[in-house]
Each structure stands twice: as C-alpha cells, then as structure tokens.
C-alpha cells in the first residue's frame, strides 16, 4: 500500500475495492491492509464513511470478507433494470425480474427470524425448483388476498408487487394452456437468469446439489437482504408468506 498518500486517497481506494464485488481481501494484499486499517483507525473509518456518503453510497458492512456497499436513492451507482437485463426494454420483463428477486430472498430466508441471524452463518444452497415453488406460493397468496379488494392507486407501495404477480400469473396461464412443460421451463429460466446475475454481482456461488445446480448465498448477499428486510415491499412479501404458513398450520 502507498503509505505516503493522504488518508482520503486510501479511503477512496477501499471504496474502489468495495465496488468490485468479486474481489476478496484474502486474495488482494492491498484490500486486506485497507480493511484492517478501517478496523484499527477511527479517523480513517470516519473518512471512508464520509467519502462514501458524498459519492451516494451506504457502507453496509466491512469484514474480513470485504466491503459491502449499497447505493443511496438517486445514486449514480444505482443498478438500473437495463443493467440487470441488457437488451430488454419490456416492462413485464422488469416486473418479473423484480418478483424473482423477492422470491429468491424469501427462499434463502424462509422464516422472518432468519433475517436476524449472523450473516456469517452459512446458508443452505437453493435450487431453481425451490425458488419457483416459493414464487408460486407467493403469487397464489397475493391472488387470494386480492379477491374482492380494490386495486391500489398509484401512490400505494404495494402497487408494483401486485402488478408483477399479475403479469406472472397471466404469462403462466397463457403458456400452460398450450404446454405445461414449456411453462415450467419458462418460469425456471426467469429464476435461473436472476440467480446467474446475482452470482455475477458476488451474491451467490454455484454448486452441485445432487444431479442439479444449486446457488450458495454469500455473506454479501445475506448482508444486503438483511438491509432490504426493512423495506415496505419485502415486508409485504414476508407477511403474505407468513400468513400462508399460518393458515396451513406450519411451525416457524
């Protein structure tokens, strides 16, 4: 590490490492030294947080595993839907991508209390089939709750979620009238694409689960979802799944 540089330069360097989700301090001596300095030097720690704030970033977590950053509202670093699925401008595709993301999170954290656990806990890999089953349960539950209820207005926080599950069910019903196997493959592709993109962002690693692929959530992903858990949309998902479990008498 270049010792003669000013602390703000080193702070910027650490944030630069944090913007590389696949980088690991254990493999990069410079990154490791900067993380250790963050722990040991209170002034440096404050500098990192102030610089991040000025750049429109939240420092969610710093550990031996690296730095986890998240963009603030309107940040230039915020991931756009076009970044997640390049080449597609369809609103329906963006809605389904978002719905798949909440289903993945709900599969990794099947119980509300799981969100309070230490992110260092190694979570069980998830499969496409498991996420798809969770997605169908979620859509069935939201469909049940919507019967007889008025449509939300544009200001309601759950409007996007409702639009997403309606698109999902409409697409599923259209495909299943022709070939249920094709419909299954189509919904699996949505989920598999989402998992692969999350792997690109350092949120999952791919492993083998028997005869099929599994996706192992990383510490980075767990930290990010624990932050997401406070949002209104994720709480709607959590409530819907918890209500379904309660109605079946499941123990959580």
N, C-alpha and C positions, 0 to 999 in steps of 0.2 A: 504494500500500500504506500502511496506517495505521502510521506509524513509532513513535508513542508507545505502542503496545500492547506487552505483555510478550512475550518470545520464545515462551513456551508457547502464546500465542494464535496467533502466526504459524505455529507447528508444527502446531497443530490446523487452521489454515486450509489448509496444504499437504496434510494428510491428507484434508481435505474435498474438495480438488480431485482427489486420487487416487481417491476413491470415485465420481468421475464419469468413467467410462471413455471417454466420447466427447469429453471436454474436452482441448484441446491448448494447451500453453504458448505456441505461436506465435500463437494467436488470443486469448489471455487475458493481458494485461499483468501482472496480479496473480500469476497462476500462474507466469509466466516469471520474475518477480522472486524468488519464493519458491524456485524450483528453483535459480536462480543463488546464492541465499543458502545453500542446502543444500550446494552445492559449495564455497563460499568460507569458510563459518563452521563450524568443527569443533564448537563448543559447540551451535550450532543443529542440526547434523546429529545429535548425540547426543540432543538433546531430542526431535527428530522420532521417532527410533527408540524411545526410552523411552516416549513417549506412545503410539506405535503398539502397542507390546508391552502396555501397560496396557489398551488397547482390544481386545486379542485379534487383532492384525494383524501380518503379516510385511511388511516393506518389501523387496520382491524386487529392485526396480530403480528408479533415478532417473536420468533423462537429459533431454536437450532435448525428447524426445518425451512426457515426463510421468512420473508416478509409477505404478509397478505394485505393487499390494497384493494380499495373499492372506490369507484368514482362518486363524487358528490352530484347532486342534481345539476343538470346542465353542464357537467364537466366535459371538456374536450376528450377525456379518456373514456367516456361512457360508451358501452358497446351498443351499436345500432343494430336493428333487426337485419339490415342488409349486410352487416359484417358477419352475423351469425349464419345466414343462409345466402351467400353471394349468388347473384344471378336470378333471384326470385323477387318479384315485386308484388306478389299476391298477398292481399290482406289475410285471406284464410290460412295461408301457409304460416304467416307470422303468429296468428292466433293459436294454431295447433302446436307450433314450436313452444310457445309460452305454456300451453296446457301440459305438454310433455314434461317441461321443466318442473312444474309443481308436482306432477305425478312421480317423477324420479326422486325429488326431495322427500315426498311422503313415503316412498318405498324404503329409502335409506333410514329414515326416522319414523318407523311405523307407530310409535307412541309419543304423545306430547312430552312426556318426561325425558325421552331420549335426547331432546334438544338441550337439556340442562346438563348433560354429561360432559366429561372432559373430552375435548377434541383429540386427545392423544389415544383414546380408545380406538382400537382397530375394528372397523365395522365390516360386517359380512358383505361379500360381493353381491351385487344384484344382477339379475338377468333381464333380458328383454321381456320374457314371458311374465315375470313378476311385476314389472312396471306396467305392462299392458293390462294385467288383471287389476292393478290399483287404479289405473286410468278409467277402466270400465266401471269399477265400483264408484269412483268419484262422479262420473257422468250420470250414472243411474241415480245416485243420491241427489245430485243437483236437479235432475229431472223430476224426481218425486217432490222435492221442495217447491219447485216452480209451478206445479199444477194448481191452477186457481189463483195464483199470485199475480199481481200486476207486473208488467215489465218495468224494470228500473229506468229512471231517467238518466240523462247523460251525465249528471253530477254524481250518481251513485258509484261508490268504489268497487262494487261487485259487477258492474256492467260488463267490463271486459271479460271476466271469468265466465259470465253467463253466455255471452256471445261465442266464446271459444268452445264451450261444451256443446252448444247447439250446432256449430259448424262440424264438430267431431261426429256427433250422432247422425247428422244429415249425410255426411260423407260415408259413414259406416253403413247406414241403411241403404243408400244408393248402390254401394258395391255389393252388399250382401244379397240384394235381390238378384244379382247376376251370378255371383260365385263367392260363397263364404270364405273359401280358402284364399282367394285373392284379397278379400277384405282384411283377413288376418295378416297377410303379408304386408299389405299397405300400412296398416297401423303399426306393425312391427318396424317398418322402415322409418317412420317418423321418430319412433323412440330410439332406434339404433343410431340414426343420424345425430340426434341430440346427445346421446352418450358419447359418440365419437368426437363431437365438437367440444364437449366438456373435457374429454381427455386431452385435446389439443391445448386447452387452457390450464392444464395441470390439475384438474379436479378429479380425474379418475385414472386408473391404470387398468389395462385389460389383462384378464387372467382366464384360465380354463376352469369351468365348472362342470365336471363330468365330460359329457360329449358336446357341450356348448360353451360359448364365451360368457364370461362374467365381467362386471365392471366394479373394481375395488375403489370406493371413495377415499380420497386422500385427506390429510389433515386440513389442507387448504379448503377443500370443499366443505368439510364439516364446519369450519370457522365461518365461512360465507353464509351457509344455510342458517346457522345459529343467529346471524345478524338479520337474515331475511325473515326469521320467525316472528319478528315484531311487526311486520307489515300487515296491512288490512287484508290483502288478497290471500296471503298464506294462512292467516287466521281463519278465513272463510273455508279454505280447503281443509284445515285441521278440524274445524267444527263439523263439517259435513262428514268426514270420515269417522270422527269420534262418535257422531250421532248414529251412523250406520252400525258401528261396532256395538254400541249400547243396545240398539234395537234387536240385535241378534244375540245379546247376552254374552258377548265376548269379554274377557277379562283383560284390562290394560293396566 
